[in-house]
Amino acid sequence: MKSPATARITLLALVLCPAAEAQKLTIGSDAPPLAITHWMKGEEVTTFAPGHVYVLEFWATWCAPCVANMEHLSLVQERYRDQAVHVIGLSDEPLQTTVRFLVQRFGPDQRSQNDRTRYALATDPDRSVHDDYFEAAGLRGIPVVFVIGKTAKVERIGHPKDLDPLLEAVVADTWDRAGFREKVLAEREATKEDREARERFQAAMLESRWDDALLALHVLERSPEDGELSMPAIAGILLSRKKDYEAGNAYVRRVTLEHWNSSSWLLYQMAWLLSGNEHFPIDPEHLDLDSALRYAERAVQLDPFDYYYTMLATIHDRRGEVEPAIAAQAQAIAQLESKRPKIQDHELERFENDLKELRQTLAQYEAKRK
């Protein structure tokens, strides 16, 4: 489970960081050796043995999808343990951070995360392996898995959710690397215009070239509603307002109506950005709480998600509307509570912390009645 704050910071990191390097590592490339700093558990791997297969996942303790995937990778390791498959989870966090995570205990049996994780784990705080793999492949988000085949070639780069059928084919020597490479290259070529526009946008933002940024946004705004490429456009719209707030507001309204009015996630992000916050400050006289309210209301109409109700409550509060803020925050708590039966053991502590935070905020709103 990722908290709203983490989701927002992830968005800003995606938007404001420099563009990823050009892709140097791809399907069929020789896999670079693993110069890993700390091995915490499992067999150390420095070279790739002929006939062996390696699954290298980049993850982090703060990444909820990564943590949720640890049981999946444990099952993968157990299934292929006798078939020369090695699963390795690699974080670039300090050793102390990952150790603290592994000694945490979850669930009724109070088993540690270390006991729950049944594959090799390591940390790479100097980011040497991160640079050789993650950066060299031009990647932007985690979790991501590299499958290294029996001849030490990269067979696949992608999300771990699609790992199983590919790994089965690699182990059985039925994997069509050449065909998969052609497919990946075709998909990359199809998104070339968007990728180039994103890079132009990011460079223009860093150099305060607002007109150039707006030109790039005209390409990015047409990206898929749920795709990564839409995210820079969201922040760019707000950043462009540093040049012309009136034009920025008009741009926000047009793009949202034409492209994003059916995407609850993007409406939520837009409402968050327009209403002002500690990570993306806007001068009070330039806040657009009317538009933010419309987008937050539309988001909860499309998807009654706890994050979205929290945003709706925040906007009502900033507008001085105490009772609607209380009502929306209560809905957020109810929505989060409804997820309790589906919460996995390793997510329980974070779930309770999120619930506690929502209740504390509700108490703050209720105090304003006095």
GUDOLUM-662320 format. One record per residue (C-alpha): x, y, z. Coordinates in steps of 0.2 Angstrom, whole numbers, plus 5000, padded with zeros to 4 digits. Layout:
N
c1 | c2 | c3
X | Y | Z
...
//
This chain:
370
c1 | c2 | c3
5000 | 5000 | 5000
5007 | 5017 | 4995
5002 | 5032 | 5005
4995 | 5048 | 4996
5011 | 5057 | 5001
5022 | 5044 | 4993
5012 | 5043 | 4978
5013 | 5062 | 4976
5032 | 5062 | 4979
5034 | 5048 | 4966
5025 | 5059 | 4953
5036 | 5074 | 4957
5052 | 5063 | 4956
5046 | 5057 | 4939
5042 | 5075 | 4933
5056 | 5085 | 4939
5071 | 5073 | 4937
5082 | 5074 | 4922
5077 | 5063 | 4907
5084 | 5045 | 4908
5099 | 5041 | 4898
5097 | 5034 | 4880
5095 | 5015 | 4881
5112 | 5006 | 4881
5106 | 4990 | 4888
5093 | 4980 | 4880
5086 | 4963 | 4875
5101 | 4953 | 4869
5114 | 4963 | 4877
5128 | 4955 | 4887
5123 | 4956 | 4906
5136 | 4967 | 4915
5144 | 4959 | 4930
5137 | 4962 | 4947
5148 | 4972 | 4958
5136 | 4972 | 4973
5141 | 4981 | 4989
5132 | 4971 | 5002
5124 | 4953 | 5001
5112 | 4951 | 5015
5105 | 4934 | 5012
5107 | 4920 | 4999
5121 | 4915 | 4988
5132 | 4929 | 4982
5133 | 4931 | 4963
5147 | 4940 | 4954
5148 | 4931 | 4937
5135 | 4922 | 4927
5138 | 4903 | 4926
5134 | 4895 | 4909
5118 | 4886 | 4909
5111 | 4896 | 4924
5097 | 4909 | 4924
5096 | 4925 | 4934
5081 | 4935 | 4939
5088 | 4952 | 4945
5074 | 4964 | 4953
5077 | 4982 | 4957
5066 | 4986 | 4972
5066 | 4997 | 4988
5058 | 4996 | 5005
5047 | 5011 | 5002
5040 | 5004 | 4986
5023 | 4996 | 4991
5022 | 4986 | 4974
5039 | 4980 | 4977
5036 | 4973 | 4994
5020 | 4965 | 4988
5029 | 4956 | 4975
5042 | 4948 | 4987
5031 | 4933 | 4990
5029 | 4930 | 4971
5048 | 4930 | 4969
5050 | 4919 | 4984
5038 | 4906 | 4975
5047 | 4908 | 4959
5064 | 4904 | 4968
5056 | 4889 | 4976
5049 | 4883 | 4960
5065 | 4884 | 4950
5077 | 4881 | 4964
5083 | 4864 | 4957
5084 | 4871 | 4939
5098 | 4883 | 4941
5088 | 4899 | 4943
5094 | 4912 | 4955
5082 | 4926 | 4961
5091 | 4942 | 4967
5082 | 4957 | 4975
5093 | 4973 | 4974
5090 | 4989 | 4983
5101 | 5005 | 4982
5096 | 5010 | 5000
5109 | 5010 | 5014
5112 | 4993 | 5022
5104 | 4999 | 5039
5088 | 5004 | 5030
5085 | 4986 | 5022
5091 | 4978 | 5038
5077 | 4987 | 5048
5065 | 4982 | 5035
5069 | 4964 | 5036
5068 | 4962 | 5055
5050 | 4969 | 5055
5037 | 4957 | 5060
5020 | 4955 | 5052
5004 | 4945 | 5054
4997 | 4934 | 5068
5013 | 4923 | 5068
5024 | 4938 | 5069
5036 | 4931 | 5056
5050 | 4943 | 5051
5051 | 4949 | 5033
5068 | 4941 | 5032
5060 | 4924 | 5036
5046 | 4928 | 5023
5058 | 4932 | 5009
5065 | 4916 | 5002
5078 | 4922 | 4989
5094 | 4932 | 4989
5094 | 4950 | 4994
5108 | 4963 | 4992
5110 | 4982 | 4993
5120 | 4993 | 4981
5121 | 5010 | 4989
5135 | 5016 | 4978
5123 | 5012 | 4963
5136 | 5004 | 4952
5124 | 4990 | 4947
5110 | 5002 | 4946
5120 | 5012 | 4934
5125 | 4997 | 4924
5107 | 4990 | 4922
5093 | 5002 | 4927
5101 | 5018 | 4920
5109 | 5010 | 4905
5092 | 5003 | 4900
5084 | 5020 | 4901
5072 | 5015 | 4915
5061 | 5026 | 4926
5052 | 5016 | 4939
5052 | 5001 | 4951
5049 | 4987 | 4953
5058 | 4981 | 4937
5066 | 4964 | 4933
5080 | 4959 | 4922
5080 | 4941 | 4916
5098 | 4935 | 4912
5098 | 4919 | 4902
5110 | 4904 | 4901
5122 | 4913 | 4890
5123 | 4928 | 4901
5112 | 4938 | 4889
5098 | 4950 | 4894
5082 | 4940 | 4889
5069 | 4952 | 4896
5067 | 4969 | 4905
5050 | 4973 | 4913
5038 | 4972 | 4927
5039 | 4956 | 4937
5020 | 4953 | 4935
5024 | 4946 | 4918
5039 | 4935 | 4923
5032 | 4918 | 4925
5028 | 4912 | 4907
5044 | 4920 | 4901
5055 | 4912 | 4914
5047 | 4895 | 4910
5052 | 4897 | 4892
5070 | 4903 | 4896
5072 | 4888 | 4907
5065 | 4876 | 4894
5075 | 4884 | 4880
5060 | 4889 | 4870
5061 | 4907 | 4873
5062 | 4918 | 4856
5074 | 4931 | 4861
5075 | 4938 | 4844
5056 | 4939 | 4841
5054 | 4948 | 4858
5068 | 4960 | 4854
5059 | 4965 | 4838
5043 | 4968 | 4848
5051 | 4979 | 4861
5060 | 4989 | 4847
5044 | 4991 | 4838
5035 | 4997 | 4854
5049 | 5009 | 4858
5049 | 5016 | 4840
5030 | 5019 | 4842
5033 | 5029 | 4857
5047 | 5039 | 4851
5038 | 5055 | 4848
5032 | 5055 | 4866
5049 | 5051 | 4873
5057 | 5065 | 4864
5044 | 5077 | 4869
5046 | 5072 | 4887
5064 | 5075 | 4886
5062 | 5092 | 4878
5049 | 5096 | 4891
5060 | 5092 | 4906
5075 | 5101 | 4899
5064 | 5117 | 4896
5057 | 5116 | 4914
5075 | 5115 | 4921
5080 | 5130 | 4911
5064 | 5140 | 4913
5060 | 5140 | 4895
5042 | 5141 | 4897
5037 | 5143 | 4878
5047 | 5128 | 4873
5039 | 5118 | 4888
5022 | 5122 | 4882
5026 | 5116 | 4864
5032 | 5099 | 4871
5016 | 5098 | 4882
5005 | 5099 | 4866
5012 | 5082 | 4862
5012 | 5075 | 4880
4994 | 5079 | 4883
4989 | 5067 | 4870
4997 | 5052 | 4879
4987 | 5038 | 4886
4976 | 5043 | 4901
4984 | 5030 | 4913
5002 | 5031 | 4905
5017 | 5038 | 4913
5019 | 5051 | 4899
5004 | 5060 | 4905
5012 | 5064 | 4922
5025 | 5077 | 4916
5011 | 5086 | 4907
5001 | 5088 | 4923
5016 | 5096 | 4933
5021 | 5106 | 4917
5004 | 5114 | 4916
5007 | 5121 | 4933
5025 | 5125 | 4931
5020 | 5134 | 4915
5009 | 5146 | 4925
5025 | 5154 | 4932
5025 | 5162 | 4915
5007 | 5166 | 4913
4994 | 5161 | 4926
4979 | 5166 | 4916
4985 | 5155 | 4901
4990 | 5141 | 4913
4973 | 5140 | 4920
4965 | 5140 | 4903
4976 | 5126 | 4898
4972 | 5116 | 4913
4953 | 5117 | 4910
4955 | 5113 | 4891
4967 | 5098 | 4893
4957 | 5091 | 4908
4940 | 5092 | 4898
4947 | 5086 | 4882
4959 | 5072 | 4888
4958 | 5067 | 4906
4940 | 5070 | 4912
4937 | 5051 | 4913
4953 | 5047 | 4922
4951 | 5047 | 4941
4970 | 5046 | 4944
4974 | 5061 | 4934
4960 | 5071 | 4940
4966 | 5067 | 4958
4984 | 5073 | 4953
4977 | 5088 | 4945
4967 | 5093 | 4960
4982 | 5090 | 4971
4993 | 5101 | 4961
4980 | 5115 | 4959
4976 | 5116 | 4977
4994 | 5120 | 4983
5004 | 5109 | 4994
5021 | 5108 | 5003
5030 | 5099 | 4989
5023 | 5110 | 4975
5020 | 5127 | 4982
5009 | 5140 | 4973
5006 | 5158 | 4979
4990 | 5159 | 4988
4983 | 5172 | 4976
4986 | 5160 | 4961
4978 | 5144 | 4969
4963 | 5138 | 4959
4952 | 5129 | 4972
4937 | 5130 | 4961
4944 | 5119 | 4948
4953 | 5108 | 4961
4936 | 5105 | 4969
4928 | 5100 | 4953
4942 | 5088 | 4948
4942 | 5080 | 4966
4923 | 5078 | 4965
4924 | 5070 | 4948
4938 | 5058 | 4954
4927 | 5051 | 4968
4912 | 5050 | 4957
4923 | 5039 | 4945
4931 | 5029 | 4959
4926 | 5031 | 4977
4945 | 5028 | 4983
4951 | 5034 | 5000
4965 | 5044 | 4992
4953 | 5054 | 4982
4941 | 5057 | 4996
4956 | 5063 | 5007
4960 | 5076 | 4993
4942 | 5081 | 4992
4942 | 5084 | 5011
4958 | 5094 | 5010
4951 | 5105 | 4996
4935 | 5108 | 5006
4946 | 5113 | 5021
4956 | 5125 | 5011
4940 | 5133 | 5005
4934 | 5135 | 5023
4920 | 5122 | 5021
4921 | 5113 | 5038
4906 | 5101 | 5036
4910 | 5095 | 5019
4928 | 5092 | 5024
4922 | 5081 | 5038
4910 | 5072 | 5027
4923 | 5068 | 5014
4936 | 5063 | 5027
4924 | 5051 | 5035
4921 | 5043 | 5018
4940 | 5041 | 5016
4941 | 5032 | 5032
4926 | 5021 | 5028
4934 | 5017 | 5011
4951 | 5012 | 5019
4942 | 5002 | 5032
4933 | 4992 | 5019
4950 | 4986 | 5012
4955 | 4978 | 5029
4949 | 4960 | 5025
4961 | 4960 | 5009
4976 | 4967 | 5018
4991 | 4955 | 5018
5002 | 4953 | 5033
5016 | 4963 | 5027
5005 | 4978 | 5023
4996 | 4978 | 5040
5008 | 4990 | 5049
5007 | 5003 | 5034
4988 | 5001 | 5033
4986 | 5004 | 5052
4997 | 5020 | 5051
4987 | 5026 | 5036
4971 | 5024 | 5045
4978 | 5032 | 5060
4984 | 5047 | 5050
4966 | 5049 | 5042
4958 | 5049 | 5059
4970 | 5062 | 5066
4965 | 5073 | 5051
4947 | 5070 | 5054
4949 | 5076 | 5072
4958 | 5092 | 5066
4943 | 5096 | 5055
4930 | 5092 | 5069
4940 | 5104 | 5080
4936 | 5118 | 5068
4918 | 5117 | 5072
4921 | 5125 | 5089
//
